[in-house]
Amino acid sequence: MSRKREYTRKSEKKATNKQGKWFLEEMNSINMVIVNGLQTEAKHTYDTLSREVKSIVDYIAVKESMLEDVSEIMYVDERNDLQTDHMLISMYVDHKEEVKEQGETESARRRKRRRAKEKARKPAMEFMKIVTRKDPFWDELENQCDNSLRDFVVQGETKIDEDYNNFKQKLKQGVENALHKCKPHRHHLTAKLRKDGTVKNLRGRKRDSFEKIKAEREVERRLRLKRELSKASNLLREEQEK
């Protein structure tokens, strides 16, 4: 019976809680190792200046067999630019992969096979859910369905289920022909942030307060700046929700 290895870690946060112990046990149960604190001291990843709250709530976990192939965790403070209370964390992974003589890696071939299987399982009708109304595909679909269904006739001597299946086959053929002749454009939905003069001004106030808090050492002025930051954050949230 193999003996489990124990890892020693260092952390800025000395206190522990039941949520952290639960998370550690769950990772251990699937042979995943939390990298925070193994090579260097784990730093706080949640740090909100407006409330003086610090904690470690962001982690990177890897398989135990990969520990020798990963770097220490790197921390970058982009809280102001990203409008968040969380630090960015990242790491390097030494990824070695055998390249075949044909120049294609094994993982690339697996991805191709997986995409082919998914495409084979996905019904042709599914494509129409993402096609915009102005796409030329719809005109081509109308023409192809007209051609495919031109000779479809409901006959009295056949059962309704047979007629229905025949109709579905012809409709499917029309869709497949349309997709073959005129592939629809792929559109990605993007969210646009409302940005007017008020939002821009509040963002500037929040950014200025954030920078001043980091530089201020006097306790009273620091508290006043925190209140200003909190006020600007609340106003910005209300403005963006309009």
PyRosetta script that sets phi, psi and omega in degrees:
from pyrosetta import init, pose_from_sequence

init()
pose = pose_from_sequence("MSRKREYTRKSEKKATNKQGKWFLEEMNSINMVIVNGLQTEAKHTYDTLSREVKSIVDYIAVKESMLEDVSEIMYVDERNDLQTDHMLISMYVDHKEEVKEQGETESARRRKRRRAKEKARKPAMEFMKIVTRKDPFWDELENQCDNSLRDFVVQGETKIDEDYNNFKQKLKQGVENALHKCKPHRHHLTAKLRKDGTVKNLRGRKRDSFEKIKAEREVERRLRLKRELSKASNLLREEQEK")
pose.set_psi(1, 123.9)
pose.set_omega(1, -176.1)
pose.set_phi(2, -71.3)
pose.set_psi(2, 143.9)
pose.set_omega(2, -178.5)
pose.set_phi(3, -94.1)
pose.set_psi(3, 132.0)
pose.set_omega(3, -179.3)
pose.set_phi(4, -74.6)
pose.set_psi(4, 140.5)
pose.set_omega(4, -179.3)
pose.set_phi(5, -89.4)
pose.set_psi(5, 141.1)
pose.set_omega(5, 177.7)
pose.set_phi(6, -104.7)
pose.set_psi(6, 138.1)
pose.set_omega(6, -178.2)
pose.set_phi(7, -112.2)
pose.set_psi(7, 135.6)
pose.set_omega(7, 177.0)
pose.set_phi(8, -93.3)
pose.set_psi(8, 134.0)
pose.set_omega(8, 179.2)
pose.set_phi(9, -131.2)
pose.set_psi(9, 153.9)
pose.set_omega(9, 177.8)
pose.set_phi(10, -115.7)
pose.set_psi(10, 146.2)
pose.set_omega(10, -176.2)
pose.set_phi(11, -149.6)
pose.set_psi(11, 146.0)
pose.set_omega(11, 173.2)
pose.set_phi(12, -65.1)
pose.set_psi(12, -33.6)
pose.set_omega(12, -179.3)
pose.set_phi(13, -89.7)
pose.set_psi(13, 112.5)
pose.set_omega(13, -175.6)
pose.set_phi(14, -84.6)
pose.set_psi(14, -30.3)
pose.set_omega(14, -177.1)
pose.set_phi(15, -76.9)
pose.set_psi(15, 149.4)
pose.set_omega(15, 176.0)
pose.set_phi(16, -120.0)
pose.set_psi(16, 162.1)
pose.set_omega(16, 177.6)
pose.set_phi(17, -142.2)
pose.set_psi(17, 173.9)
pose.set_omega(17, -175.3)
pose.set_phi(18, -68.6)
pose.set_psi(18, -30.2)
pose.set_omega(18, 177.8)
pose.set_phi(19, -65.6)
pose.set_psi(19, -41.1)
pose.set_omega(19, 178.8)
pose.set_phi(20, -66.0)
pose.set_psi(20, -40.9)
pose.set_omega(20, 179.0)
pose.set_phi(21, -65.3)
pose.set_psi(21, -39.3)
pose.set_omega(21, 177.9)
pose.set_phi(22, -62.7)
pose.set_psi(22, -44.3)
pose.set_omega(22, -179.5)
pose.set_phi(23, -62.0)
pose.set_psi(23, -42.7)
pose.set_omega(23, 179.8)
pose.set_phi(24, -62.9)
pose.set_psi(24, -43.1)
pose.set_omega(24, 179.2)
pose.set_phi(25, -64.1)
pose.set_psi(25, -40.1)
pose.set_omega(25, 179.5)
pose.set_phi(26, -65.1)
pose.set_psi(26, -41.2)
pose.set_omega(26, 177.9)
pose.set_phi(27, -65.7)
pose.set_psi(27, -40.3)
pose.set_omega(27, 178.2)
pose.set_phi(28, -62.4)
pose.set_psi(28, -36.1)
pose.set_omega(28, -176.6)
pose.set_phi(29, -66.0)
pose.set_psi(29, -21.2)
pose.set_omega(29, 179.7)
pose.set_phi(30, -116.1)
pose.set_psi(30, 22.3)
pose.set_omega(30, 176.4)
pose.set_phi(31, 58.7)
pose.set_psi(31, 38.3)
pose.set_omega(31, 175.1)
pose.set_phi(32, -108.4)
pose.set_psi(32, 140.7)
pose.set_omega(32, -178.1)
pose.set_phi(33, -115.6)
pose.set_psi(33, 129.0)
pose.set_omega(33, 176.9)
pose.set_phi(34, -77.2)
pose.set_psi(34, 123.9)
pose.set_omega(34, -173.6)
pose.set_phi(35, -81.0)
pose.set_psi(35, -25.9)
pose.set_omega(35, -179.0)
pose.set_phi(36, -52.9)
pose.set_psi(36, 123.0)
pose.set_omega(36, 173.9)
pose.set_phi(37, 88.0)
pose.set_psi(37, -0.8)
pose.set_omega(37, -178.5)
pose.set_phi(38, -79.2)
pose.set_psi(38, -50.5)
pose.set_omega(38, -177.3)
pose.set_phi(39, -93.0)
pose.set_psi(39, -39.7)
pose.set_omega(39, 175.9)
pose.set_phi(40, -131.9)
pose.set_psi(40, 167.3)
pose.set_omega(40, -177.8)
pose.set_phi(41, -62.3)
pose.set_psi(41, 131.8)
pose.set_omega(41, 177.9)
pose.set_phi(42, -69.2)
pose.set_psi(42, 126.0)
pose.set_omega(42, -178.5)
pose.set_phi(43, -98.1)
pose.set_psi(43, 162.3)
pose.set_omega(43, 176.6)
pose.set_phi(44, -64.7)
pose.set_psi(44, 134.4)
pose.set_omega(44, 178.3)
pose.set_phi(45, -107.1)
pose.set_psi(45, -12.8)
pose.set_omega(45, 175.4)
pose.set_phi(46, -120.4)
pose.set_psi(46, 118.6)
pose.set_omega(46, -175.8)
pose.set_phi(47, -147.2)
pose.set_psi(47, 101.8)
pose.set_omega(47, -179.7)
pose.set_phi(48, -102.8)
pose.set_psi(48, 119.0)
pose.set_omega(48, -176.5)
pose.set_phi(49, -69.9)
pose.set_psi(49, -27.0)
pose.set_omega(49, -175.7)
pose.set_phi(50, -72.7)
pose.set_psi(50, -20.2)
pose.set_omega(50, -177.6)
pose.set_phi(51, -128.3)
pose.set_psi(51, 4.5)
pose.set_omega(51, -179.3)
pose.set_phi(52, 55.4)
pose.set_psi(52, 45.0)
pose.set_omega(52, 178.9)
pose.set_phi(53, -112.0)
pose.set_psi(53, 127.7)
pose.set_omega(53, 178.9)
pose.set_phi(54, -131.4)
pose.set_psi(54, 141.5)
pose.set_omega(54, 178.0)
pose.set_phi(55, -163.7)
pose.set_psi(55, 171.0)
pose.set_omega(55, 174.7)
pose.set_phi(56, -112.2)
pose.set_psi(56, 106.1)
pose.set_omega(56, -176.5)
pose.set_phi(57, -125.7)
pose.set_psi(57, -2.8)
pose.set_omega(57, 178.9)
pose.set_phi(58, -115.8)
pose.set_psi(58, 131.5)
pose.set_omega(58, -173.3)
pose.set_phi(59, -134.8)
pose.set_psi(59, 160.4)
pose.set_omega(59, 168.0)
pose.set_phi(60, -124.3)
pose.set_psi(60, 127.9)
pose.set_omega(60, 179.3)
pose.set_phi(61, -125.4)
pose.set_psi(61, 141.0)
pose.set_omega(61, 179.9)
pose.set_phi(62, -134.2)
pose.set_psi(62, 165.4)
pose.set_omega(62, 173.7)
pose.set_phi(63, -63.5)
pose.set_psi(63, 147.6)
pose.set_omega(63, -178.4)
pose.set_phi(64, -59.0)
pose.set_psi(64, -34.4)
pose.set_omega(64, -178.7)
pose.set_phi(65, -68.7)
pose.set_psi(65, -14.7)
pose.set_omega(65, -177.4)
pose.set_phi(66, -97.2)
pose.set_psi(66, -2.3)
pose.set_omega(66, -173.3)
pose.set_phi(67, -57.3)
pose.set_psi(67, -34.2)
pose.set_omega(67, -178.7)
pose.set_phi(68, -76.3)
pose.set_psi(68, -10.2)
pose.set_omega(68, -176.1)
pose.set_phi(69, -104.9)
pose.set_psi(69, 7.3)
pose.set_omega(69, -178.4)
pose.set_phi(70, -120.3)
pose.set_psi(70, 152.1)
pose.set_omega(70, 178.9)
pose.set_phi(71, -87.5)
pose.set_psi(71, 179.2)
pose.set_omega(71, 172.2)
pose.set_phi(72, -70.4)
pose.set_psi(72, 161.2)
pose.set_omega(72, -180.0)
pose.set_phi(73, -75.7)
pose.set_psi(73, 137.0)
pose.set_omega(73, 177.6)
pose.set_phi(74, -106.7)
pose.set_psi(74, 138.7)
pose.set_omega(74, -177.8)
pose.set_phi(75, -114.8)
pose.set_psi(75, 131.7)
pose.set_omega(75, 177.9)
pose.set_phi(76, -129.3)
pose.set_psi(76, 129.1)
pose.set_omega(76, -179.6)
pose.set_phi(77, -90.5)
pose.set_psi(77, 98.3)
pose.set_omega(77, 177.0)
pose.set_phi(78, -118.6)
pose.set_psi(78, 26.6)
pose.set_omega(78, -174.5)
pose.set_phi(79, -60.9)
pose.set_psi(79, -38.8)
pose.set_omega(79, -177.6)
pose.set_phi(80, -69.7)
pose.set_psi(80, -49.1)
pose.set_omega(80, -177.4)
pose.set_phi(81, -66.4)
pose.set_psi(81, -34.7)
pose.set_omega(81, -177.2)
pose.set_phi(82, -94.4)
pose.set_psi(82, -1.2)
pose.set_omega(82, 179.4)
pose.set_phi(83, 55.5)
pose.set_psi(83, 52.8)
pose.set_omega(83, -178.4)
pose.set_phi(84, -141.5)
pose.set_psi(84, 163.5)
pose.set_omega(84, 175.5)
pose.set_phi(85, -99.2)
pose.set_psi(85, 4.3)
pose.set_omega(85, -176.5)
pose.set_phi(86, -103.8)
pose.set_psi(86, 141.9)
pose.set_omega(86, 172.6)
pose.set_phi(87, -77.5)
pose.set_psi(87, 153.5)
pose.set_omega(87, 171.4)
pose.set_phi(88, -85.6)
pose.set_psi(88, 133.2)
pose.set_omega(88, 176.5)
pose.set_phi(89, -123.8)
pose.set_psi(89, 145.3)
pose.set_omega(89, -179.2)
pose.set_phi(90, -154.2)
pose.set_psi(90, 172.1)
pose.set_omega(90, 177.6)
pose.set_phi(91, -157.3)
pose.set_psi(91, 160.9)
pose.set_omega(91, 174.5)
pose.set_phi(92, -94.7)
pose.set_psi(92, 143.1)
pose.set_omega(92, 177.1)
pose.set_phi(93, -123.5)
pose.set_psi(93, 124.7)
pose.set_omega(93, 177.1)
pose.set_phi(94, -81.0)
pose.set_psi(94, 102.4)
pose.set_omega(94, -174.5)
pose.set_phi(95, -104.0)
pose.set_psi(95, 110.7)
pose.set_omega(95, 179.0)
pose.set_phi(96, -110.4)
pose.set_psi(96, 131.7)
pose.set_omega(96, -177.4)
pose.set_phi(97, -142.6)
pose.set_psi(97, 136.5)
pose.set_omega(97, 179.9)
pose.set_phi(98, -72.4)
pose.set_psi(98, 126.1)
pose.set_omega(98, 179.3)
pose.set_phi(99, -100.1)
pose.set_psi(99, 126.3)
pose.set_omega(99, -178.2)
pose.set_phi(100, -75.3)
pose.set_psi(100, 166.0)
pose.set_omega(100, -178.2)
pose.set_phi(101, -60.6)
pose.set_psi(101, -31.6)
pose.set_omega(101, -179.0)
pose.set_phi(102, -71.3)
pose.set_psi(102, -7.2)
pose.set_omega(102, 178.0)
pose.set_phi(103, 89.5)
pose.set_psi(103, 3.9)
pose.set_omega(103, -178.1)
pose.set_phi(104, -113.1)
pose.set_psi(104, 131.7)
pose.set_omega(104, -178.5)
pose.set_phi(105, -76.6)
pose.set_psi(105, 160.9)
pose.set_omega(105, -179.9)
pose.set_phi(106, -64.2)
pose.set_psi(106, -39.0)
pose.set_omega(106, -179.4)
pose.set_phi(107, -66.5)
pose.set_psi(107, -33.8)
pose.set_omega(107, 177.8)
pose.set_phi(108, -64.6)
pose.set_psi(108, -39.4)
pose.set_omega(108, 178.3)
pose.set_phi(109, -67.6)
pose.set_psi(109, -36.3)
pose.set_omega(109, 177.8)
pose.set_phi(110, -65.1)
pose.set_psi(110, -40.7)
pose.set_omega(110, 178.6)
pose.set_phi(111, -62.7)
pose.set_psi(111, -40.1)
pose.set_omega(111, 178.5)
pose.set_phi(112, -63.4)
pose.set_psi(112, -43.1)
pose.set_omega(112, 179.4)
pose.set_phi(113, -65.1)
pose.set_psi(113, -39.7)
pose.set_omega(113, 179.9)
pose.set_phi(114, -65.2)
pose.set_psi(114, -43.0)
pose.set_omega(114, 178.5)
pose.set_phi(115, -63.4)
pose.set_psi(115, -38.0)
pose.set_omega(115, 179.3)
pose.set_phi(116, -64.9)
pose.set_psi(116, -40.5)
pose.set_omega(116, 178.7)
pose.set_phi(117, -65.8)
pose.set_psi(117, -43.0)
pose.set_omega(117, 179.6)
pose.set_phi(118, -63.3)
pose.set_psi(118, -39.8)
pose.set_omega(118, 179.1)
pose.set_phi(119, -65.4)
pose.set_psi(119, -37.8)
pose.set_omega(119, -179.5)
pose.set_phi(120, -68.9)
pose.set_psi(120, -32.6)
pose.set_omega(120, -178.8)
pose.set_phi(121, -80.3)
pose.set_psi(121, -24.8)
pose.set_omega(121, -173.4)
pose.set_phi(122, -81.2)
pose.set_psi(122, 120.4)
pose.set_omega(122, 179.7)
pose.set_phi(123, -62.2)
pose.set_psi(123, 149.4)
pose.set_omega(123, -179.5)
pose.set_phi(124, -59.8)
pose.set_psi(124, -34.3)
pose.set_omega(124, -177.9)
pose.set_phi(125, -61.7)
pose.set_psi(125, -24.2)
pose.set_omega(125, -177.7)
pose.set_phi(126, -62.8)
pose.set_psi(126, -29.0)
pose.set_omega(126, -177.3)
pose.set_phi(127, -63.6)
pose.set_psi(127, -29.8)
pose.set_omega(127, -173.9)
pose.set_phi(128, -70.8)
pose.set_psi(128, -14.6)
pose.set_omega(128, -179.2)
pose.set_phi(129, -71.0)
pose.set_psi(129, -22.0)
pose.set_omega(129, -176.1)
pose.set_phi(130, -109.9)
pose.set_psi(130, 7.8)
pose.set_omega(130, -177.6)
pose.set_phi(131, -91.7)
pose.set_psi(131, 129.0)
pose.set_omega(131, 179.5)
pose.set_phi(132, -73.1)
pose.set_psi(132, 159.9)
pose.set_omega(132, -174.2)
pose.set_phi(133, -66.2)
pose.set_psi(133, -28.4)
pose.set_omega(133, -176.9)
pose.set_phi(134, -91.1)
pose.set_psi(134, 4.0)
pose.set_omega(134, -178.8)
pose.set_phi(135, -68.1)
pose.set_psi(135, 137.5)
pose.set_omega(135, 178.4)
pose.set_phi(136, -59.7)
pose.set_psi(136, -16.8)
pose.set_omega(136, -179.9)
pose.set_phi(137, -56.2)
pose.set_psi(137, -36.1)
pose.set_omega(137, -175.3)
pose.set_phi(138, -66.5)
pose.set_psi(138, -36.7)
pose.set_omega(138, 175.9)
pose.set_phi(139, -64.6)
pose.set_psi(139, -42.1)
pose.set_omega(139, 179.1)
pose.set_phi(140, -66.8)
pose.set_psi(140, -36.6)
pose.set_omega(140, 178.3)
pose.set_phi(141, -63.6)
pose.set_psi(141, -41.3)
pose.set_omega(141, 178.9)
pose.set_phi(142, -61.3)
pose.set_psi(142, -43.6)
pose.set_omega(142, 179.6)
pose.set_phi(143, -64.7)
pose.set_psi(143, -43.8)
pose.set_omega(143, -177.4)
pose.set_phi(144, -68.8)
pose.set_psi(144, -38.1)
pose.set_omega(144, 177.7)
pose.set_phi(145, -67.5)
pose.set_psi(145, -36.8)
pose.set_omega(145, 175.9)
pose.set_phi(146, -60.2)
pose.set_psi(146, -44.9)
pose.set_omega(146, -180.0)
pose.set_phi(147, -66.4)
pose.set_psi(147, -41.7)
pose.set_omega(147, -176.3)
pose.set_phi(148, -70.3)
pose.set_psi(148, -34.8)
pose.set_omega(148, -175.3)
pose.set_phi(149, -96.9)
pose.set_psi(149, 4.0)
pose.set_omega(149, -176.1)
pose.set_phi(150, -60.3)
pose.set_psi(150, -39.1)
pose.set_omega(150, -176.9)
pose.set_phi(151, -97.5)
pose.set_psi(151, 11.7)
pose.set_omega(151, 179.1)
pose.set_phi(152, -80.2)
pose.set_psi(152, 123.3)
pose.set_omega(152, -178.7)
pose.set_phi(153, -135.8)
pose.set_psi(153, 133.5)
pose.set_omega(153, 175.3)
pose.set_phi(154, -82.4)
pose.set_psi(154, 120.0)
pose.set_omega(154, -177.7)
pose.set_phi(155, -104.6)
pose.set_psi(155, 141.3)
pose.set_omega(155, -175.2)
pose.set_phi(156, -63.9)
pose.set_psi(156, -31.7)
pose.set_omega(156, -175.7)
pose.set_phi(157, -81.1)
pose.set_psi(157, -8.5)
pose.set_omega(157, 179.6)
pose.set_phi(158, -96.4)
pose.set_psi(158, 154.2)
pose.set_omega(158, 178.8)
pose.set_phi(159, -76.2)
pose.set_psi(159, 155.4)
pose.set_omega(159, -177.6)
pose.set_phi(160, -63.2)
pose.set_psi(160, -33.8)
pose.set_omega(160, 178.3)
pose.set_phi(161, -65.1)
pose.set_psi(161, -36.9)
pose.set_omega(161, 179.4)
pose.set_phi(162, -67.4)
pose.set_psi(162, -43.1)
pose.set_omega(162, 177.9)
pose.set_phi(163, -62.0)
pose.set_psi(163, -40.4)
pose.set_omega(163, -178.9)
pose.set_phi(164, -64.9)
pose.set_psi(164, -44.7)
pose.set_omega(164, 179.0)
pose.set_phi(165, -65.0)
pose.set_psi(165, -38.2)
pose.set_omega(165, 177.8)
pose.set_phi(166, -63.6)
pose.set_psi(166, -41.1)
pose.set_omega(166, 179.0)
pose.set_phi(167, -64.0)
pose.set_psi(167, -42.6)
pose.set_omega(167, -179.3)
pose.set_phi(168, -63.1)
pose.set_psi(168, -40.8)
pose.set_omega(168, -180.0)
pose.set_phi(169, -63.1)
pose.set_psi(169, -43.2)
pose.set_omega(169, -179.1)
pose.set_phi(170, -68.9)
pose.set_psi(170, -37.9)
pose.set_omega(170, 178.0)
pose.set_phi(171, -66.2)
pose.set_psi(171, -42.3)
pose.set_omega(171, 177.6)
pose.set_phi(172, -61.7)
pose.set_psi(172, -40.8)
pose.set_omega(172, 178.8)
pose.set_phi(173, -63.1)
pose.set_psi(173, -39.2)
pose.set_omega(173, 177.8)
pose.set_phi(174, -63.4)
pose.set_psi(174, -41.8)
pose.set_omega(174, 178.8)
pose.set_phi(175, -64.6)
pose.set_psi(175, -45.4)
pose.set_omega(175, -179.4)
pose.set_phi(176, -62.8)
pose.set_psi(176, -40.3)
pose.set_omega(176, 177.8)
pose.set_phi(177, -63.8)
pose.set_psi(177, -40.9)
pose.set_omega(177, 179.9)
pose.set_phi(178, -65.3)
pose.set_psi(178, -41.5)
pose.set_omega(178, 178.3)
pose.set_phi(179, -64.5)
pose.set_psi(179, -33.6)
pose.set_omega(179, -179.1)
pose.set_phi(180, -71.5)
pose.set_psi(180, -38.8)
pose.set_omega(180, -175.4)
pose.set_phi(181, -87.4)
pose.set_psi(181, -29.4)
pose.set_omega(181, -177.1)
pose.set_phi(182, -145.2)
pose.set_psi(182, 90.1)
pose.set_omega(182, -178.8)
pose.set_phi(183, -71.3)
pose.set_psi(183, 132.6)
pose.set_omega(183, -179.5)
pose.set_phi(184, -67.9)
pose.set_psi(184, 151.1)
pose.set_omega(184, 176.8)
pose.set_phi(185, -73.9)
pose.set_psi(185, 143.1)
pose.set_omega(185, 177.8)
pose.set_phi(186, -91.5)
pose.set_psi(186, 120.9)
pose.set_omega(186, -179.1)
pose.set_phi(187, -111.6)
pose.set_psi(187, 136.4)
pose.set_omega(187, 177.1)
pose.set_phi(188, -105.6)
pose.set_psi(188, 127.0)
pose.set_omega(188, 178.4)
pose.set_phi(189, -72.9)
pose.set_psi(189, 131.6)
pose.set_omega(189, 179.0)
pose.set_phi(190, -124.3)
pose.set_psi(190, 142.4)
pose.set_omega(190, 178.4)
pose.set_phi(191, -94.4)
pose.set_psi(191, 131.6)
pose.set_omega(191, 179.9)
pose.set_phi(192, -106.5)
pose.set_psi(192, 126.2)
pose.set_omega(192, -179.0)
pose.set_phi(193, -80.0)
pose.set_psi(193, 129.7)
pose.set_omega(193, 177.7)
pose.set_phi(194, -65.9)
pose.set_psi(194, 122.4)
pose.set_omega(194, -174.5)
pose.set_phi(195, -136.2)
pose.set_psi(195, 100.0)
pose.set_omega(195, 176.4)
pose.set_phi(196, -121.9)
pose.set_psi(196, -169.6)
pose.set_omega(196, -176.7)
pose.set_phi(197, -61.7)
pose.set_psi(197, -39.2)
pose.set_omega(197, -178.4)
pose.set_phi(198, -65.7)
pose.set_psi(198, -46.4)
pose.set_omega(198, 179.6)
pose.set_phi(199, -62.1)
pose.set_psi(199, -43.1)
pose.set_omega(199, -179.7)
pose.set_phi(200, -61.8)
pose.set_psi(200, -41.8)
pose.set_omega(200, 179.7)
pose.set_phi(201, -65.2)
pose.set_psi(201, -42.9)
pose.set_omega(201, -179.8)
pose.set_phi(202, -67.5)
pose.set_psi(202, -37.0)
pose.set_omega(202, 176.7)
pose.set_phi(203, -62.4)
pose.set_psi(203, -40.3)
pose.set_omega(203, 178.7)
pose.set_phi(204, -64.6)
pose.set_psi(204, -42.5)
pose.set_omega(204, 177.6)
pose.set_phi(205, -61.6)
pose.set_psi(205, -42.3)
pose.set_omega(205, -179.4)
pose.set_phi(206, -66.0)
pose.set_psi(206, -42.2)
pose.set_omega(206, 180.0)
pose.set_phi(207, -64.4)
pose.set_psi(207, -43.2)
pose.set_omega(207, 179.8)
pose.set_phi(208, -63.4)
pose.set_psi(208, -43.1)
pose.set_omega(208, 179.5)
pose.set_phi(209, -63.2)
pose.set_psi(209, -40.3)
pose.set_omega(209, -179.6)
pose.set_phi(210, -60.2)
pose.set_psi(210, -46.6)
pose.set_omega(210, -178.5)
pose.set_phi(211, -67.3)
pose.set_psi(211, -38.9)
pose.set_omega(211, -179.4)
pose.set_phi(212, -67.1)
pose.set_psi(212, -37.1)
pose.set_omega(212, 179.4)
pose.set_phi(213, -62.9)
pose.set_psi(213, -42.0)
pose.set_omega(213, -178.5)
pose.set_phi(214, -64.5)
pose.set_psi(214, -31.0)
pose.set_omega(214, -177.1)
pose.set_phi(215, -91.4)
pose.set_psi(215, -20.8)
pose.set_omega(215, -174.7)
pose.set_phi(216, -76.7)
pose.set_psi(216, 135.7)
pose.set_omega(216, 178.6)
pose.set_phi(217, -111.5)
pose.set_psi(217, -20.4)
pose.set_omega(217, -180.0)
pose.set_phi(218, -75.9)
pose.set_psi(218, 128.7)
pose.set_omega(218, -172.3)
pose.set_phi(219, -61.6)
pose.set_psi(219, -47.5)
pose.set_omega(219, -176.1)
pose.set_phi(220, -63.0)
pose.set_psi(220, -46.3)
pose.set_omega(220, 179.5)
pose.set_phi(221, -65.7)
pose.set_psi(221, -34.6)
pose.set_omega(221, 178.8)
pose.set_phi(222, -64.3)
pose.set_psi(222, -40.1)
pose.set_omega(222, 178.2)
pose.set_phi(223, -65.7)
pose.set_psi(223, -40.5)
pose.set_omega(223, 178.4)
pose.set_phi(224, -63.9)
pose.set_psi(224, -40.1)
pose.set_omega(224, 179.3)
pose.set_phi(225, -66.9)
pose.set_psi(225, -34.9)
pose.set_omega(225, 178.3)
pose.set_phi(226, -66.4)
pose.set_psi(226, -39.0)
pose.set_omega(226, 177.3)
pose.set_phi(227, -65.1)
pose.set_psi(227, -38.8)
pose.set_omega(227, 177.5)
pose.set_phi(228, -65.1)
pose.set_psi(228, -40.3)
pose.set_omega(228, 178.2)
pose.set_phi(229, -64.3)
pose.set_psi(229, -43.4)
pose.set_omega(229, 179.8)
pose.set_phi(230, -63.8)
pose.set_psi(230, -40.9)
pose.set_omega(230, 179.7)
pose.set_phi(231, -64.8)
pose.set_psi(231, -45.3)
pose.set_omega(231, 179.3)
pose.set_phi(232, -63.6)
pose.set_psi(232, -38.5)
pose.set_omega(232, 179.6)
pose.set_phi(233, -64.6)
pose.set_psi(233, -42.9)
pose.set_omega(233, 179.5)
pose.set_phi(234, -65.6)
pose.set_psi(234, -43.3)
pose.set_omega(234, 179.0)
pose.set_phi(235, -63.8)
pose.set_psi(235, -39.7)
pose.set_omega(235, 179.8)
pose.set_phi(236, -64.9)
pose.set_psi(236, -41.8)
pose.set_omega(236, 179.0)
pose.set_phi(237, -62.6)
pose.set_psi(237, -44.5)
pose.set_omega(237, 179.5)
pose.set_phi(238, -62.9)
pose.set_psi(238, -40.3)
pose.set_omega(238, -178.8)
pose.set_phi(239, -66.3)
pose.set_psi(239, -39.3)
pose.set_omega(239, -178.3)
pose.set_phi(240, -73.3)
pose.set_psi(240, -22.4)
pose.set_omega(240, 179.9)
pose.set_phi(241, -84.5)
pose.set_psi(241, -6.5)
pose.set_omega(241, -179.1)
pose.set_phi(242, -69.4)
pose.dump_pdb("model.pdb")
